Amino acid sequence: MSTASPILATAPGVIDVLAYLLNAEQTSILQFAQAAWPYLTRTTIKTKEPLRRMIRGSEARCRALADLIQGLGGSLCRRGLQPQEQYLAYLSQEFLLPKFVASAHLLISLYQAALDDVAGSAHQIADLLRRQAGDLISELALLESTMASK
């Protein structure tokens, strides 16, 4: 008798889709913001909390995707901070905030495409991706409304 989890009954390529999403999360400017947070002192108090929420959300999404990939039998390649990203800490808030917004929009579109790709797989996978996309949409809406009220 097999003790495999029902989530392991997935369509071929699902791990690839999840790995692509994880890579997109890890290479987004939101991950840079996590590493550079102590240096982002020029952000106003108004935008600090929405940015912090997006950073925490990105960390949580990465952890969940990594756990799911490993649970499905896949392996992970960790990505460290890239040397060229150190220069982003010196850029102004006016320059960086639109980059965070653009990155979030791109991630949302990738999550939506991934949902189409995993449509035939276990419901837990699609549910996780829907939840993560919804969280990202909420985080983005908060940042955009904060930026609009400046």
Secondary structure, 3 states (H helix, E strand, C coil): CCCCCHHHCCCCCHHHHHHHHHHHHHHCHHHHHHHHHHHCCCCCHHHHHHHHHHHHHHHHHHHHHHHHHHHCCCCCCCCCCCHHHHHHHHCCHHHHHHHHHHHHHHHHHHHHHHHHHCCCCCHHHHHHHHHHHHHHHHHHHHHHHHHHCC
